[in-house]
Amino acid sequence: MGSLRNEVRKLAKKFTIMYQKEIIKKDLIDTGDLKRSFKTKIDISRKGDVKINISSLYYFKYLDEPFEVTEDIINSKSYKKLEDELISLLTTLLYIDIPKDFKSSDSVSYTFKFPKK
């Protein structure tokens, strides 16, 4: 079970790197503080609920929407691949049989909430 938790941490790191690369690609960093601020945590409940929490400096919220950072990440091929890795890992963690024709996008919903000041 310990190695599976390590795999979850590795996937979290991949999510973080995706955000870092996207803000660099869009030239949204100045000092590098924003890039270093991204942290990702993946929580998987015993019921199989997955919560991905990506945090960053407060001002990222003002850059995210107009520059479509999150939207572009979610629509990327690398994100879809990462999503499939997460579904595969979730299956292993919970010992669930998933039908062969199941696609991760069949059951994924996204909610983005920014903390209130």
C-alpha positions in Angstrom: 0.0 0.0 0.0 2.9 2.3 0.7 4.1 2.2 -2.9 0.6 3.1 -4.1 0.6 6.1 -1.9 3.9 7.1 -3.5 2.3 6.7 -6.9 -0.5 9.1 -5.8 2.2 11.6 -4.7 3.9 11.2 -8.0 0.7 12.0 -9.9 0.2 15.0 -7.6 3.6 16.2 -8.6 2.7 15.8 -12.3 -0.3 18.0 -11.8 1.9 20.6 -10.2 4.4 20.5 -13.1 1.6 20.9 -15.6 0.5 24.2 -14.0 4.1 25.3 -13.7 4.8 24.6 -17.4 1.6 26.3 -18.5 2.3 29.5 -16.7 5.8 29.6 -18.1 4.4 28.9 -21.6 2.0 31.8 -21.2 4.7 34.0 -19.8 2.8 34.7 -16.6 5.7 34.5 -14.2 8.0 37.3 -13.2 10.0 36.4 -10.1 9.3 32.6 -10.0 7.3 32.9 -6.8 4.1 31.9 -8.5 5.8 28.9 -10.1 7.2 27.7 -6.8 3.8 28.3 -5.0 1.9 25.5 -6.8 1.2 22.5 -4.6 -1.1 19.6 -5.4 -2.7 17.2 -3.0 -4.8 14.2 -4.1 -7.1 12.7 -1.5 -8.9 9.4 -2.3 -11.7 8.3 0.1 -12.6 4.7 0.9 -15.7 5.2 -1.3 -13.5 6.1 -4.3 -14.1 9.8 -4.3 -11.1 11.7 -5.6 -10.4 15.3 -4.6 -7.5 17.1 -6.3 -6.6 20.3 -4.5 -4.2 22.6 -6.4 -3.1 25.7 -4.5 -1.0 28.6 -5.5 -0.4 32.2 -4.6 -3.6 34.3 -4.2 -3.1 36.3 -7.4 -3.2 33.2 -9.6 -6.9 33.4 -9.6 -6.7 36.8 -11.5 -4.5 35.2 -14.1 -6.3 31.9 -14.5 -9.5 33.0 -16.1 -8.3 35.6 -18.6 -5.4 33.5 -19.7 -7.3 30.2 -19.6 -4.6 28.4 -17.7 -6.7 25.7 -16.1 -9.0 25.3 -19.2 -6.0 24.8 -21.5 -4.5 22.2 -19.0 -7.8 20.3 -18.8 -8.1 20.2 -22.6 -4.5 19.0 -23.2 -3.6 15.5 -24.2 -1.1 15.2 -21.3 -3.9 16.0 -18.8 -6.1 13.3 -20.3 -3.1 10.8 -20.0 -2.6 11.9 -16.4 -6.3 11.5 -15.7 -6.2 7.9 -17.1 -3.2 7.2 -14.9 -5.2 8.4 -11.9 -8.2 6.2 -12.8 -5.9 3.2 -13.2 -4.3 3.9 -9.8 -7.7 4.4 -8.2 -8.7 1.1 -9.6 -5.7 -0.6 -8.0 -6.2 1.2 -4.7 -9.8 0.2 -4.4 -9.7 -3.2 -6.2 -12.5 -2.3 -8.6 -13.2 -4.0 -11.9 -13.8 -1.3 -14.5 -15.3 -2.3 -17.9 -12.9 -2.3 -20.8 -14.8 0.4 -22.7 -14.8 2.8 -19.7 -13.1 6.2 -20.4 -12.0 8.4 -17.6 -13.9 11.3 -19.1 -17.2 9.4 -18.7 -17.2 10.1 -15.0 -15.1 13.2 -14.4 -16.5 16.5 -13.3 -14.5 19.6 -12.5 -15.3 22.2 -9.8 -13.0 25.2 -9.3 -13.6 27.3 -6.2 -11.4 30.1 -5.0 -11.2 31.0 -1.4 -13.0 34.1 -0.3 -10.9 36.9 1.0 
